[in-house]
Amino acid sequence: MFQIVIVGSGFYGIALANRLQKLNANITLIANSERTIFLPSTIRLPFNKDASRVEVLVKDVLNSNVELIVDQVLNIDEERIELKSNHSIAYDRLVIATGAEWDDPICPDKFLQYGIETYANELSAKIEKARNIVIVGGGIVGVEVAGEIAYHCPKKTVTLIHSRDKILNGEVIEKARDSVQSQLLNLGVKLILGKKAEIKGDSVSIDGSQIPCDHLIKATGPRANPPPSSIKGLLNEQREIVISATFQTVSTPKIYAIGDVTNYPERGLVSRHSWLATICHNLQEDVNGTSNYRSIKWHKRNFKANVGISVGPEGGAGQIVLPFGICINAPKFLIVKSKSATLFCGRFKSLYSYY
Ligand SMILES: Cc1cc2nc3c(=O)[nH]c(=O)nc-3n(C[C@H](O)[C@H](O)[C@H](O)COP(=O)(O)OP(=O)(O)OC[C@H]3O[C@@H](n4cnc5c(N)ncnc54)[C@H](O)[C@@H]3O)c2cc1C
């Protein structure tokens, strides 16, 4: 039977495996851990320390028709995936969905390696001990982390350094950026804008002057996390997997990739319905032996999508995209209700399986 293998057991790997079970093919998911973490829920972990609300056993959210293999990938070539346990798996089509690497405090690998509770306790002890916490990078993740710390630890000095003159980046409309900026200031966050931080070990300086810091958090963006592979041309200089709008890799069209590991300019889960429908349709074409592939729109960087940004559990801002690309400010109460209040903790499991 036609063999489709997915490597990566995060959001896209699991959601795709569940959706593909309708195809007349064997579906295998290779995971590097028995557990998986829902990233948007992780930033509150040092404060609520409730692992069960951010992680889940892969087998508990995976359809029983999908074969699950927990192992380490040693190499991928055009025909097979070599695994640490000494065996290799041949594939007709491969999908890579291994996500990205993040710095503390969002380290999926550390969560999985040390156990999420140990890691959460470690982070929480570091925050408790520190008087001056500095976050470098004022994109969405930096803002959300600053908001959480300032909300839960009002006595600490929290400083957020961002290279632009206003918080966040061009993919967020001005009104939402203004709202986030004033909410952070209200929580007592010190903002240093329009400056590049120089980081040496654990110390941070700006224009040669040292910023008081006894806990540094780098929120300067994730890096793609591709699995080991001997395929030439699979990655670009940033080590992202280079795909076309069909999700097929440019180097090897029988290999697909989706999510944070790719060079597709949009990140996140907002467009998951159309992405999953498109990749699923294209794999169906492969199973049928036809090639009537569908494509997603290839956005430019900074294009505007629906966004919700938490600023602590009681704050937030965002934007809603209307027909014809009109983008309006989202009311704060809507973002608090839909995201900030819970950060999806405990209620993300259904997201893997409703397709
Ligand atoms: C703090 C934070 C808040 C966010 N908030 C939002 C939000 O509100 N809305 C939104 O749309 N997006 C949000 N995102 C982004 C969103 O979570 C990611 O874009 C999404 O999780 C990407 O899914 P993925 O499947 O590509 O990667 P991941 O979900 O990271 O999954 C990758 C998986 O692959 C596994 N893996 C890695 N290497 C291997 C290997 N060699 N073999 C097997 N498995 C491997 C990893 O362990 C991991 O389980 C947020 C991200 C963060 C960090």
Ligand as a Chemical Component Dictionary entry (heavy atoms), coordinates in Angstrom:
data_LIG
# 
_chem_comp.id                   LIG 
_chem_comp.type                 NON-POLYMER 
_chem_comp.pdbx_formal_charge   0 
_chem_comp.three_letter_code    LIG 
# 
loop_
_chem_comp_atom.comp_id 
_chem_comp_atom.atom_id 
_chem_comp_atom.alt_atom_id 
_chem_comp_atom.type_symbol 
_chem_comp_atom.charge 
_chem_comp_atom.model_Cartn_x 
_chem_comp_atom.model_Cartn_y 
_chem_comp_atom.model_Cartn_z 
_chem_comp_atom.pdbx_ordinal 
LIG C1  C1  C 0 4.564  31.631 23.016 1  
LIG C2  C2  C 0 3.947  31.324 21.687 2  
LIG C3  C3  C 0 2.663  31.766 21.414 3  
LIG C4  C4  C 0 2.074  31.496 20.184 4  
LIG N1  N1  N 0 0.807  31.940 19.970 5  
LIG C5  C5  C 0 0.219  31.684 18.797 6  
LIG C6  C6  C 0 -1.119 32.116 18.558 7  
LIG O1  O1  O 0 -1.776 32.719 19.405 8  
LIG N2  N2  N 0 -1.666 31.851 17.349 9  
LIG C7  C7  C 0 -0.975 31.183 16.375 10 
LIG O2  O2  O 0 -1.497 30.975 15.293 11 
LIG N3  N3  N 0 0.297  30.747 16.576 12 
LIG C8  C8  C 0 0.903  30.977 17.756 13 
LIG N4  N4  N 0 2.182  30.532 17.970 14 
LIG C9  C9  C 0 2.902  29.817 16.887 15 
LIG C10 C10 C 0 2.454  28.367 16.761 16 
LIG O3  O3  O 0 2.417  27.751 18.023 17 
LIG C11 C11 C 0 3.418  27.616 15.841 18 
LIG O4  O4  O 0 3.454  28.304 14.607 19 
LIG C12 C12 C 0 2.980  26.168 15.602 20 
LIG O5  O5  O 0 3.026  25.435 16.812 21 
LIG C13 C13 C 0 3.874  25.500 14.574 22 
LIG O6  O6  O 0 3.505  24.165 14.438 23 
LIG P1  P1  P 0 4.551  23.102 13.879 24 
LIG O7  O7  O 0 3.824  21.806 13.796 25 
LIG O8  O8  O 0 5.216  23.629 12.676 26 
LIG O9  O9  O 0 5.683  23.046 14.990 27 
LIG P2  P2  P 0 5.580  22.543 16.525 28 
LIG O10 O10 O 0 4.201  22.703 17.045 29 
LIG O11 O11 O 0 6.705  23.235 17.217 30 
LIG O12 O12 O 0 5.901  20.982 16.418 31 
LIG C14 C14 C 0 7.127  20.462 15.983 32 
LIG C15 C15 C 0 7.246  19.082 16.621 33 
LIG O13 O13 O 0 8.234  18.302 15.986 34 
LIG C16 C16 C 0 8.969  17.580 16.963 35 
LIG N5  N5  N 0 10.292 17.288 16.389 36 
LIG C17 C17 C 0 11.333 18.127 16.270 37 
LIG N6  N6  N 0 12.368 17.503 15.672 38 
LIG C18 C18 C 0 11.967 16.247 15.397 39 
LIG C19 C19 C 0 12.565 15.121 14.786 40 
LIG N7  N7  N 0 13.822 15.177 14.307 41 
LIG N8  N8  N 0 11.857 13.980 14.685 42 
LIG C20 C20 C 0 10.585 13.908 15.140 43 
LIG N9  N9  N 0 9.947  14.954 15.719 44 
LIG C21 C21 C 0 10.624 16.102 15.843 45 
LIG C22 C22 C 0 9.020  18.535 18.155 46 
LIG O14 O14 O 0 9.261  17.846 19.351 47 
LIG C23 C23 C 0 7.619  19.116 18.107 48 
LIG O15 O15 O 0 6.725  18.300 18.814 49 
LIG C24 C24 C 0 2.799  30.774 19.193 50 
LIG C25 C25 C 0 4.085  30.317 19.460 51 
LIG C26 C26 C 0 4.663  30.584 20.699 52 
LIG C27 C27 C 0 6.044  30.077 20.989 53 
# 
loop_
_chem_comp_bond.comp_id 
_chem_comp_bond.atom_id_1 
_chem_comp_bond.atom_id_2 
_chem_comp_bond.value_order 
_chem_comp_bond.pdbx_ordinal 
LIG C1  C2  SING 1  
LIG C2  C3  SING 2  
LIG C2  C26 DOUB 3  
LIG C3  C4  DOUB 4  
LIG C4  N1  SING 5  
LIG C4  C24 SING 6  
LIG N1  C5  DOUB 7  
LIG C5  C6  SING 8  
LIG C5  C8  SING 9  
LIG C6  O1  DOUB 10 
LIG C6  N2  SING 11 
LIG N2  C7  SING 12 
LIG C7  O2  DOUB 13 
LIG C7  N3  SING 14 
LIG N3  C8  DOUB 15 
LIG C8  N4  SING 16 
LIG N4  C9  SING 17 
LIG N4  C24 SING 18 
LIG C9  C10 SING 19 
LIG C10 O3  SING 20 
LIG C10 C11 SING 21 
LIG C11 O4  SING 22 
LIG C11 C12 SING 23 
LIG C12 O5  SING 24 
LIG C12 C13 SING 25 
LIG C13 O6  SING 26 
LIG O6  P1  SING 27 
LIG P1  O7  DOUB 28 
LIG P1  O8  SING 29 
LIG P1  O9  SING 30 
LIG O9  P2  SING 31 
LIG P2  O10 DOUB 32 
LIG P2  O11 SING 33 
LIG P2  O12 SING 34 
LIG O12 C14 SING 35 
LIG C14 C15 SING 36 
LIG C15 O13 SING 37 
LIG C15 C23 SING 38 
LIG O13 C16 SING 39 
LIG C16 N5  SING 40 
LIG C16 C22 SING 41 
LIG N5  C17 SING 42 
LIG N5  C21 SING 43 
LIG C17 N6  DOUB 44 
LIG N6  C18 SING 45 
LIG C18 C19 SING 46 
LIG C18 C21 DOUB 47 
LIG C19 N7  SING 48 
LIG C19 N8  DOUB 49 
LIG N8  C20 SING 50 
LIG C20 N9  DOUB 51 
LIG N9  C21 SING 52 
LIG C22 O14 SING 53 
LIG C22 C23 SING 54 
LIG C23 O15 SING 55 
LIG C24 C25 DOUB 56 
LIG C25 C26 SING 57 
LIG C26 C27 SING 58 
# 
